[in-house]
Amino acid sequence: MKFCLNTSTIKPQSLIRKIELAGQAGYDGVELWVNDIYEYIGQGGEVRDVEKAISDNGLIVPSMIAIRQWGDMDGWEYQLVKDEAKRRFSLCARLGSPYIVATPPLEKTDTKHLPERYSDLLQIGREEGIRPTFEYISFFKSVYRLADAWDIIQKADDPDSSIIIDAFHNWNSNSTLDDLRQIPLDKISHYHIDDAAKNKPPRSQKDPDRVMIGEGQIDLAAEIAVLKELGYDKTVSLELFNSELWEQDPLDVISTGLSRMKSLFA
């Protein structure tokens, strides 16, 4: 298992500093956000700086985030989304990431078009050398449950399709361990690990409610046991969006997260 840091966990830090901190804490990899890189370039940075920081710190890039609006737009606007997908996919491939997360619509409840649209992304991915991996978001209106995401993957019927598993979204959508057991090993691209605040029930939480693993109400040990049943031994990222953690020493936060991830998977 490769232990990685999703940089949202220490969001206020600069892009290069996030990479350096991941290396300093002993992570195997760093999961980057495309918009962070765009912002870095907009401020005068170069992609080669990011490449160097990744290499200097001995890190892999398990996946990057994200391509959006591919399920929202139609006509010429959808063509713009596909053009942007090519740019993002090319950037991810350059940084050595095998995957980019493909996020479903926020508001749309009609999902009949999503398998075909996802197939479009997969084809663009083949051209650019990267695989878009399907994401379900527990507080979105479109695809918020693991089982629904798996249904779309099956309907897309593409050998390059995959799904990114997330502990928080599983719990917050009332997805079950049996839902997880339905996903073949070769269709799991990556695993996001996180915990849920104790003061709110499922279906009521959003990204800022994620807390440090081991401090919430998700039975992470049970979920990891199912992943092991499936034979999953690839990559996992600590992915938090907690403003209280952002105010703490970032190295302490991610060191704690790494230690707890390793204990859970031991």
Secondary structure, 3 states (H helix, E strand, C coil): CEEEEEHHHHCCCCHHHHHHHHHHHCCCEEEEEHHHHHHHHHCCCCHHHHHHHHHHCCCECCCEEEECCCCCCCHHHHHHHHHHHHHHHHHHHHCCCCEEEECCCCCCCCCCCHHHHHHHHHHHHHHHCCEEEECCCCCCCCCCCHHHHHHHHHHHCCCCCCEEEEHHHHHHCCCCHHHHHCCCHHHEEEEEECEECCCCCCCCCCHHHEECCCCCCCCHHHHHHHHHHHCCCCEEEECCCCHHHHCCCHHHHHHHHHHHHHHHHC
